[in-house]
Amino acid sequence: MARRKRKHGIRIVAAAAALAGLAALGWIGYRHFERQPAPIRASADRIDPANEGRPVQVTGRLTASSVARDADMGIEAKAAVLLRKVEMFQWRERCEHGAACTYETAWASQRIESSAFREPQGHENPPMRLVDAHFAGADLKLGAYAADPVLVAAQVALADHPVRAADLPPNLAATFADANGALYAGGDAAHPRVGEVKVSYRIVPLGEAALHGVQHGSRLTAE
């Protein structure tokens, strides 16, 4: 009987310890959450020094003093940010455990390293001469704040920006062809070959926008 009471007492102590542990974890989680302040709604009209280093949410008008321009391609847009996406048609390897590898072609925005393939010969991917990039209009602002282009592109809805080969400088217009609002460098866009490239664009439009970030001086940044 005494042994049963001792076992019962041990179970009670263990349960109490477990509850205490959960309570402690809950308190730690609460304190961690408490340390993450909600963004302060800040005016876009002026910079409040009291918000320095703090997360803020700002609603205002995105403006820029010049167009956003991709100097490599000669493409520009009256936008806050112009985003270039480059894809190359290339080999991709699929290897099942204990089975032979298979090879297929697909569009990818980053070069697939074919030298690491189990059978690289006959499946070589050439280097990419053009890569993804973004270009901001000069003096990009959200109201009184200087806005980080990366922050803007991550938080504001993007819009397609169709382009044509006729928009390019003559030396590039001879290389690219139109492909449903994108640019295609190669033969037949309907039947691509390995190494052929297509380039498309999207923009962050100017105008009303809402951003949340951290206030550093007059800048609004991701951290």
C-alpha positions as CSV (number, residue, x, y, z in Angstrom):
1,M,0.0,0.0,0.0
2,A,2.8,2.4,0.9
3,R,4.6,1.5,-2.3
4,R,1.4,2.4,-4.3
5,K,1.2,5.7,-2.5
6,R,4.8,6.4,-3.3
7,K,4.3,5.6,-7.0
8,H,1.1,7.8,-7.0
9,G,3.1,10.6,-5.4
10,I,5.8,10.3,-7.9
11,R,3.3,10.5,-10.8
12,I,1.8,13.6,-9.2
13,V,5.2,15.2,-8.8
14,A,6.1,14.3,-12.4
15,A,2.8,15.7,-13.7
16,A,3.3,18.9,-11.7
17,A,6.8,19.3,-13.1
18,A,5.6,18.8,-16.7
19,L,2.9,21.4,-16.2
20,A,5.4,23.8,-14.7
21,G,7.7,23.1,-17.7
22,L,4.9,23.9,-20.1
23,A,3.9,27.0,-18.2
24,A,7.6,28.1,-18.4
25,L,7.7,27.5,-22.1
26,G,4.5,29.3,-22.6
27,W,5.8,32.3,-20.6
28,I,9.0,32.3,-22.7
29,G,7.0,32.2,-25.9
30,Y,4.8,35.0,-24.6
31,R,7.8,37.1,-23.7
32,H,9.3,36.4,-27.1
33,F,6.1,37.4,-28.9
34,E,5.9,40.4,-26.6
35,R,9.4,41.5,-27.7
36,Q,8.2,41.7,-31.3
37,P,6.3,45.0,-31.5
38,A,3.6,45.5,-34.0
39,P,4.3,48.0,-36.8
40,I,3.5,51.6,-35.8
41,R,1.2,53.4,-38.3
42,A,3.4,56.2,-39.4
43,S,2.4,59.2,-41.5
44,A,3.9,59.3,-45.0
45,D,4.0,63.1,-44.9
46,R,6.8,63.5,-42.5
47,I,9.5,61.5,-40.7
48,D,8.9,61.1,-36.9
49,P,12.3,60.8,-35.1
50,A,10.5,59.0,-32.3
51,N,10.1,55.9,-34.6
52,E,13.8,55.6,-35.3
53,G,14.8,51.9,-35.5
54,R,11.2,50.7,-35.0
55,P,9.0,48.8,-37.4
56,V,6.5,51.1,-39.1
57,Q,3.6,50.8,-41.6
58,V,3.3,53.6,-44.1
59,T,0.6,54.2,-46.7
60,G,1.4,56.9,-49.3
61,R,2.3,57.6,-52.9
62,L,5.3,55.9,-54.5
63,T,7.2,58.3,-56.7
64,A,10.4,58.4,-58.7
65,S,12.2,61.3,-60.4
66,S,13.1,59.1,-63.5
67,V,12.1,56.0,-65.3
68,A,13.4,52.6,-64.2
69,R,15.8,51.4,-66.8
70,D,17.6,48.2,-67.7
71,A,20.8,49.6,-69.3
72,D,21.9,46.1,-70.4
73,M,18.8,45.7,-72.7
74,G,17.8,49.3,-73.2
75,I,14.3,48.6,-71.7
76,E,12.7,51.2,-69.5
77,A,9.4,51.8,-67.8
78,K,7.7,54.6,-66.0
79,A,7.6,52.6,-62.8
80,A,8.9,52.4,-59.2
81,V,10.9,49.2,-60.0
82,L,11.5,47.3,-63.2
83,L,12.2,43.5,-62.7
84,R,14.0,41.5,-65.4
85,K,13.5,37.7,-65.5
86,V,15.8,35.6,-67.6
87,E,15.2,31.9,-68.3
88,M,17.3,29.5,-70.3
89,F,16.2,26.2,-71.9
90,Q,18.5,23.6,-70.4
91,W,19.1,20.0,-69.4
92,R,17.8,18.7,-66.1
93,E,18.8,15.4,-64.5
94,R,16.5,13.1,-62.6
95,C,18.1,10.2,-60.7
96,E,16.0,7.6,-58.8
97,H,17.6,5.7,-56.0
98,G,19.2,2.5,-57.5
99,A,18.0,3.3,-61.0
100,A,19.5,5.0,-64.1
101,C,19.3,8.8,-64.5
102,T,17.0,10.3,-67.0
103,Y,17.5,13.6,-68.8
104,E,14.9,16.1,-69.9
105,T,14.9,19.8,-71.0
106,A,13.1,22.6,-69.2
107,W,13.1,26.4,-68.7
108,A,15.0,27.5,-65.6
109,S,16.0,31.0,-64.3
110,Q,19.3,29.8,-62.9
111,R,21.9,27.7,-64.8
112,I,21.8,24.0,-63.9
113,E,25.4,22.8,-63.4
114,S,25.6,20.0,-65.9
115,S,29.2,19.1,-65.1
116,A,27.9,17.4,-62.0
117,F,25.5,15.2,-63.9
118,R,26.1,11.5,-63.8
119,E,26.3,11.6,-67.7
120,P,27.4,15.1,-68.6
121,Q,28.4,14.3,-72.1
122,G,25.6,15.2,-74.5
123,H,23.8,17.1,-71.7
124,E,25.9,20.3,-71.4
125,N,24.3,23.5,-70.3
126,P,26.0,26.6,-71.6
127,P,26.7,29.6,-69.3
128,M,24.0,32.3,-68.9
129,R,25.2,35.6,-70.2
130,L,22.2,37.5,-68.7
131,V,20.6,37.0,-65.3
132,D,17.7,38.2,-63.2
133,A,17.9,41.8,-62.0
134,H,15.9,44.7,-60.8
135,F,16.1,48.4,-61.6
136,A,14.6,51.2,-59.6
137,G,13.6,54.7,-60.7
138,A,15.9,57.4,-59.3
139,D,15.0,59.0,-55.9
140,L,12.4,56.3,-55.1
141,K,10.1,57.5,-52.3
142,L,7.0,56.6,-50.4
143,G,5.8,60.0,-49.3
144,A,8.6,61.5,-47.2
145,Y,10.5,58.1,-46.9
146,A,13.3,56.9,-49.2
147,A,12.1,53.4,-50.1
148,D,14.3,50.3,-50.5
149,P,13.6,48.9,-54.0
150,V,13.8,45.3,-52.7
151,L,11.3,46.1,-50.0
152,V,9.0,47.7,-52.6
153,A,9.2,44.8,-55.0
154,A,8.5,42.3,-52.2
155,Q,5.4,44.0,-50.8
156,V,3.7,45.8,-53.7
157,A,1.7,43.9,-56.3
158,L,3.6,43.4,-59.6
159,A,2.2,44.0,-63.1
160,D,3.4,42.4,-66.3
161,H,5.4,44.8,-68.6
162,P,5.2,43.4,-72.2
163,V,8.2,44.3,-74.4
164,R,9.0,43.9,-78.1
165,A,12.2,43.4,-80.0
166,A,11.4,46.8,-81.6
167,D,12.0,48.4,-78.2
168,L,15.6,47.3,-78.2
169,P,18.7,49.0,-79.5
170,P,19.5,47.9,-83.1
171,N,22.4,45.6,-82.0
172,L,20.0,43.7,-79.7
173,A,17.0,43.8,-81.9
174,A,18.8,41.6,-84.4
175,T,19.3,39.0,-81.6
176,F,15.9,38.8,-80.1
177,A,12.4,38.1,-81.4
178,D,8.9,38.8,-79.9
179,A,7.4,36.0,-77.8
180,N,4.0,36.8,-76.3
181,G,5.2,40.0,-74.5
182,A,8.7,38.6,-73.8
183,L,11.9,38.5,-75.8
184,Y,13.3,35.3,-77.3
185,A,16.9,34.8,-78.3
186,G,17.1,31.7,-80.5
187,G,15.3,30.0,-83.3
188,D,11.7,29.0,-83.0
189,A,10.2,30.0,-79.6
190,A,7.6,27.2,-80.0
191,H,10.4,24.6,-80.3
192,P,13.3,25.8,-78.1
193,R,16.7,24.3,-78.1
194,V,19.2,24.0,-75.2
195,G,20.9,27.3,-74.5
196,E,18.2,29.5,-76.0
197,V,17.0,32.3,-73.7
198,K,13.8,34.3,-73.1
199,V,13.6,37.6,-71.2
200,S,10.4,39.0,-69.6
201,Y,9.7,42.0,-67.4
202,R,7.3,43.0,-64.6
203,I,7.0,46.3,-62.9
204,V,6.0,47.8,-59.5
205,P,3.6,50.7,-60.6
206,L,3.9,54.2,-59.3
207,G,1.0,55.4,-57.2
208,E,-0.7,54.5,-53.9
209,A,1.1,51.8,-51.9
210,A,1.4,50.5,-48.4
211,L,4.7,49.3,-47.0
212,H,6.0,48.0,-43.6
213,G,9.6,48.1,-42.7
214,V,12.1,49.6,-40.2
215,Q,12.7,53.3,-40.1
216,H,16.4,54.3,-40.3
217,G,16.7,58.1,-40.6
218,S,14.6,59.0,-43.6
219,R,14.8,55.4,-45.1
220,L,12.4,52.6,-44.9
221,T,14.3,49.3,-45.1
222,A,13.7,45.5,-44.5
223,E,15.7,45.5,-41.2
